[in-house]
């Protein structure tokens, strides 16, 4: 008999989400029976997607996956009250459905954030005696404080206490990095209860080996280092612009290419223009399905985040995409991200927010032979396939589901 899993997640396709339809499909492919319990799609804009209307319950089948949508208050703006209502409403309705509507599963999988999903799962577990696997993708209250979402110390302490309550009441915790695991152990969670399962990437979109080179990409007469993704405060990309100044002064034949959107784009563009940096190129964001062609066109790929204790224990999701794309990396994030690149032997490490170190790393890769860079990229792709891929990650989750579902 197939192990039945209730996937409890506030965000699910068509919303942009990490453990969504791709995860559910692979679980079914590996022999599990899956029901998804989620809300009506409104993330990230806080407005309901067209074709959806909040109602008491909506059942649909997406690619053979049973999806049950329960009502919530749509919101994802700056309003703290709106965000709290959004989280609390889904927690309440998913709890009611989990207690009285869902066929009893063998195991519940709960996706965090938000923390309220963990609270709902813990209460369903208590009343229906169903084991819970709790997947922590964001370390609360640390992230809330670091992003400025919450600054009230009393509120942060309360969130911390609720986290501890949930951790005690779930059967297995899964985290995305060794640093998350160390932090939870420091906070009193038994080591035996925590497993590290690295995130995977959108493999079918990233691994486009034969994709045509985008027309707006710089030509191959310069060494092209690509930063792809959101450009916000956390990425601290001023350091890369300063690195471009150093590269120009040293007459290095290196271009920095920025692909994507974000709150910092126009400011960074203005600085590059003011400094007359002809070795910096900004390209507008493209749909995820087209990103692979840009990764394939670059000579090297860069990950950069500001120096912050929180970022030393996380692995930016673009790391996996860059490795899967088979290109050499410049990893300018300290801690677990850097260690992953060292373990795979797929790139060079640079100190974040250090323009000199970033420029040196670009030059170090640019002077290697094409063969040496290709081997570096190949090592990253092989490491991804063996350690980080969707198939490997879901197999690891599957071992916990089968063990707990007996």
N, C-alpha and C positions, 0 to 999 in steps of 0.2 A: 504494500500500500504506500502510495506517495506521501511524503511529509507535507502537511498543509501549513503554509506560511501566510500570516496576515501582515502585509506591508503597510505600516502606519507612517505616513509621511504627509506633512502639510502641503508640500509642493510636488507636483507631478506633471508630466507632459499634458498639454502643450506648453506648460511653463518651463523656462530654462532651469533644469535641476540636474544634480549630479547622479543620484541614485534613483533614476526614474525608469522609463520604459526599457532602456537598454539593459538595466540590472534585472528587471522583472522577466524580460524575454530570456535572458541567459539562465536564470533560475529554472524557468520552465524547460529550457533545452537540457538542463542537467537533471531533470526528473522530478522537480518539485511542483506542487499545486499552489497557485498564488492567487490571493485576493488583495487588491490594493484599496486602502481606505485613505481618501484624500479630500481636499476641499474643492471649491469651484475656482477655476484658474483666474488669478488676478495679480500674480507676481510677475515682474517687479514694479509695475506701474500703480498697483492698488486699484485698478479699474477692471471689472469683469471682462473677460475676452468675449469677442462677438460670437454669438451662437449659444452663449451660456446665460442662464438665469438662475439665481439662487432659489432652490426649492428644498422641500423636506429631505428628499433623497433622490439621487439620480444614478442609475446603473448603466454602464456602457461596457463594451468589449473593444479594446484597442489591441490590434495584432494578437488576438487570442487571449489577452490578459483581462480578467474580470476587474473592473474599476468601479468602486462605489464612492460617489461624491456626497459629502454631508455639508450642511450649511455653515457658513462662516461670515464674519463681517469683513468685507473687502477693504483693505487699507494697506499702504506701504509707503506713507509719506514721512515727513519730518515730525508729525504729531505723535508724541509719546502715547497719548490716550488712544489714538486710532490704532497704533501698533499693538498695544496691550489688548484692545478689544478683538483685533484680528487673531492674535495668538490664543486668547482665552476662549473665544467662541469656537474655534476649531477643536481645542482640547475638550470642551464640554460636549460637543456633538459627536466627536469621535469616540469619547468615553461611553456615551449612551448607546451608540451603534455597536461598539465593541462588547458591551455588556448584554444588550438585548436583541441586536439585529444580526450580528455576524454568526455564521456557522463556526462552532468552536474549532480554532486552529490547533495545530500541535506546537507551534512556536509563533511568537510575535517578534517582528523586526521593527524597531522604532528608530527614526532618523532625527538626529539633533543637529542643527537648531530647527525650531526653537525648543527651549527647555520644557515648555508646556506639553509637547508631544510625549516626552519622557514621563511626565506626571500622569498623563492619560494611560500610557502603557503600563505603568507601575500599578495603577488602580485596577485596570482590567486583569492584570496578573493576580492581584490580591483576591479578587472575587471569583475569577474563573479558573484559577490555578493553572495558568498557561505561562511557561517560561518566556523570558524576554531577552533578546539580543539588542543591545543599545549601541548605535553607531554614532560616535561623537566626531563631528566634522568641524566643530568650532568650540574653542575652550571658553565657556562662560564661567564667571563674570569677566574674565580677562579681556575678551574681545569687546564686550560692551564698553568697558572703560577705555581701551585703546582707541576705539573708533569714535568715542565721545557720545555714543548713544545714551549712556547713563553716566552721570558724574556724582550722583547722590550716594555718599558712602553707606548710609543706612540701607538704601535700596540694593546696593551691590552686595552688602553682607547678607541680606535676605535671599538674594538670588543664589549666593554661595551655599547657604544652608539648605535651600531647596535642591540644589545640585547634589549635595551630600545625601539627602533623603532619597533621591532617585537612584544614585549609585548603589546604595545599600539594598535597594529593592529589585534590581534587575539581576539576571543570572550571568550574563556575559557582556563585557564592554569591549567594543572594537574602536581603535583610534587609528589616525592616519599617519602617525610618526612616532619614533621612539621617544621624542621629547614630550609629547602628550602623555605617553605612558609614565615617564619619570615624574611628571608633574602630578598625575593622579595618585601615584604611589606616595609621594610626599604629602598628599592630602588625605592619606589614610585608606585609600582603596587597595584591597589585597592584590598583590602582583599577579597571583594565579588567575584572577578574574579578568585581566586585561590582555587583549591580543592586538598586535599591530598588523593591520592589513592596509597596504599602500593603496592610494587611489589609482584608478586607471584613467585613460583619456578617450575621447571620441575617435576610436581607431580608424573607422571607415572614412572619416573626414580628414584625418591628419596624414595617413600613410598613402598619399597620392603621388606615387613615384613618377608616373608618366603624365602628370598634369602639365598643361601648357603654361609657360611663364607669363604672369600677368603683364599687360602692356605698360603699366605705370611703374614697374619695378626697375631700379637702376641697372645699367648694363654691367657685364662681367669684367669690364676694364678696371674695376675697383673692387676691393675686398669688402663685401657687404655683411654687416652685422645687424641682425634684425631683432627689434623688441616688438613683440606682438601682444596686444591686450589692452586692458584698462590703464589709462594714465591719470592717476589720482594722487592724493597726498602721500599715501602709503608707498607708492612706487618711487618717490623722491628722485625724479628724473633730471633735476637740475644738474646732478653729478655727471650724468651722461653727456649733457650739453657741454659742461666744462671739460669733459674728457675729449670731446670733439675739438675744442679749442687747442688742447695739447697735441692731438693728432695732427692738426693743421700746422701748428708751429714746428712739429718734427717732420713735416712733409711726408707723413705716412699715407700710403695709398689705401685708406680705409674710409668707408662711408657708414654712418649710423642711420638705420632706417627704422622709423617708428610707424607701426601699423595699429590703428584703433582709435577709439574716442576716449572721452573722460573730461573731468572738470579742469584739468591742467593743460590740455592741448593748446588752446589759443595763447596762453601765457608762454608756454615753451616755444611755440612757433615764433612769437614776437621776439624772444631773446635770441633765437637762432638767426633771425633776420637782422636784428640790431648788431649782432656780432659778425655778420656777413659769413656765416658758416655754410659754404657750398658743399661740405661733406655731411650735411644733415638733411634727411628727406622725411617729410611727413606724408603718410598715406591714410586716406579715410578708412574707417572700419568696414569690414566686409562680412557677409553671413558666414557662419561657422563652416558651411560646406565648401567655402572657397579658401579658407585659411591654409589648407594643406599645400595649395599651389604656391603660396607666398613662402611658407617654411621651406619647401623644396627648392625655391629659387635663391635662398640666402646661402652665404658661405659659412656663417656661424650664427648662433641664436643666443640671446642674452636674457638672463633673469636678474631683476634688480628690485630690492625692497630696502626701505630705510633701516638704519640700525635700530633695532628695538628688541628687547628680550623675548617678546611674543613671537617674533618672526624666526628666532633661532630654533624654535621647537615646531615649526610648521614647514611643510613642503609646498611651495606655490604650485597650483595645479598645472601651470604651463610647463613645469619641469618634465612631467610625464609625456606631454604632447611633443616637446622638443626632442626627448630621447627616442620616442616612437618614430619621429620623422627622420631619424638617422643622421642628424647633423651635429657637429661639435658644439659644445655649450660653453658659455662664460657664465659661471654661477657666482653672482654677487649678492648672496644671502648667506649669512653665517649659520653654523649649526647643522641641523639635520639635512637641509637641502645640499649644502656643500659636501657633507659626508656621502650622500647618495651619488653625487658626481664622482667623488674619489673612488667609491666602491666599484662603480661601473667603468671607471677609467675613460670617461667620455668627454672630458673638457678641462678647462682651467678654472681655478678659483680666484676671485678678486674681492678685496675688501669693499663692502658697500659704502656709498657716499664718499669714496676716495677717488677723485677724478684721475689722479696719476696711476693708481693701481688698475683702474678700468682701461685707461689708454694702453698701459703695458700689456694687459691681457689680450686686447684687440691685436696689438702688434705681434705678440707671441704666437697667436694662431695664424696670423696672416703670413708669417715667414716660414711656416711649416710647409713641407711638400704637400701637394694635392693628395698623394697616396696616404700620408700620415694623417691628414684630416679625415679622409674617407674611412680609415681604420678606426679612428676615434668615434666617428658617427656610427659606424657599424657596431662597435662595442656597446654604445648606448642603446641601439635598437635591439640587440640580443639580450641585454640585461633587462630591458623593458619587457620583452617577450617572455622571458623565463621567470621574472620576479614580480612584475607590476601589471601585467595585462588583465583585461576583463575576465578572461577564462580562468586565469590563476586566482584572481581575487574572489570570484564567485565560488570557485572550488573551496577556498579557505572558509568563506561564509557558510557554504554547504556543510562542511564538517561540523561546525557549531550547531547548525539547524538539526542535523541528523542526530547528533549526540543528545541534544536537549529534548528533541521531539520523541524520543523512544518511550 
